[in-house]
Amino acid sequence: MKVLIVFAHPESKSFNAALKNTAVSTLTETGHEVKVSDLYEIGWNFHVDRTNFTELKDNDYFKPQSEQPLGKYIQKIKDEQAKVTWCDMIIFQFPMYWYSMPSILKSWVDIVFSAGFAYGGEYGYFEKAGFAGKKALICTTTGGPEFFYTEKGRSGNYKRILYPIIYGMFVFTGMESYEPQVFFGPAHGTDESRKEMLKKYSDYLKDIDNQKFIPFNKSDKFEGQMMTLKENEKTNIEIIGDEK
Amino acid sequence: MKVLIVFAHPESKSFNAALKNTAVSTLTETGHEVKVSDLYEIGWNFHVDRTNFTELKDNDYFKPQSEQPLGKYIQKIKDEQAKVTWCDMIIFQFPMYWYSMPSILKSWVDIVFSAGFAYGGEYGYFEKAGFAGKKALICTTTGGPEFFYTEKGRSGNYKRILYPIIYGMFVFTGMESYEPQVFFGPAHGTDESRKEMLKKYSDYLKDIDNQKFIPFNKSDKFEGQMMTLKENEKTNIEIIGDEK
């Protein structure tokens, strides 16, 4: 596969960087092609606004959903979209900040996954969206220990915390999502425990062609004009919350 | 109350701006004091990195959690933290981007809700965190219609989508969270339907002193060293998913 790793940690000597480097070497060694977007290194410094574009259809009223499909992006944004087009699989590598991704990665998604490219326009949503056929993986780290992120732990199940990313960013744009690879509290571990985490991640990636996707409902499980879930089907939150 | 509205929409003539303006006028007229942080207007343009600080404890290895408690922030960040200290209530006003907040607001949270200020250090977490006693409200808009964001709709229950914000940002830092005020698909509505939405929001805010908080479990519902939920208590995801 062609794999794009989007890396979002401000320190190149961090454990997140080690996870990113592990992915690069493991995937390369097992015959995959890898590109990395190191967002801090490339100086990704945008939010959704007028400066994303070289020209605007409407200078008086800025509406991102109307401007994005016209594709009049500055070069730095086009470069990132070209990498997404190129790849078969995206990996988001980030430390969990506030039960979500760091703002630098969020801004990459807000801008690069644009209307008319990731969804909408000639594409639709979910299976009909722009990234249908691609695969996506979260690899993330937490500050707290694993029990904190269980169903009965203080934060609740980590997979439900990651639902807006997994379902909202990956599945919504047509991608299949692997089970997120979460490494709990590496900063509180030892060199030995961190090495084990890297090995675990490497082993997971070595077998990437056989890893399972989260079995979200496809369109055929919904019915009617309002696309309501059919009787007796599991809801998204039940599906993502299920233990492996 | 002293209310801080953090506003994150790139167009000052947008419906989100109208919601923000409605909050300013309604709250002011009913005797509250209001400050607004208009993130696009103030040119909020940061991510968590070395440039947040005037000096670093460790120049060779950048670890945000170690630098933040020292408080050596640039003035623009200190100004925002002063507004948070000042207020009794925070309102996040934003359009939903990717089942979450726009990156400009995420970066405000990543940086302003810092270790040693929002949580940790002399504070703890949840009821013992830095913002204990404060209240918080999400006011947001969606692109899609309401049925899309129900339990059996294609996206799932909107309150579960907003869980990382409500629980991860508000409750984690000690704040009580009101029920989120979500306005579905205003762009697909009419002038009349949008006026009704503004009136609904204004009516909600007029009665803010009597509005209910989401009844998350306090620490006394957890037990043991690992703070596991006691028998027969509802999990967070059940609590937030409950209909009003």
Interface residues (C-beta under 8 A of the other chain):
Chain A: P10 E11 K13 S14 Y40 N45 H47 V48 D49 R50 Y61 F62 K63 P64 Q65 Y97 W98 Y99 S100 P102 S103 I104 K106 S107 V109 D110 F113 Y125 F126 G143 F147 F148 E151 K152 G153 R154 S155 G156 N157 R160 I161 Y163 P164 I165 Y167 G168 M169 F172 A187 F222 M226 M227 T228 L229 T235 N236 I237 G241
Chain B: P10 E11 K13 S14 Y40 N45 H47 V48 D49 R50 Y61 F62 K63 P64 Q65 Y97 W98 Y99 S100 P102 S103 I104 K106 S107 V109 D110 F113 Y125 F126 G143 F147 F148 E151 K152 G153 R154 S155 G156 N157 R160 I161 Y163 P164 I165 Y167 G168 M169 F172 A187 F222 M226 M227 T228 L229 T235 N236 I237 G241
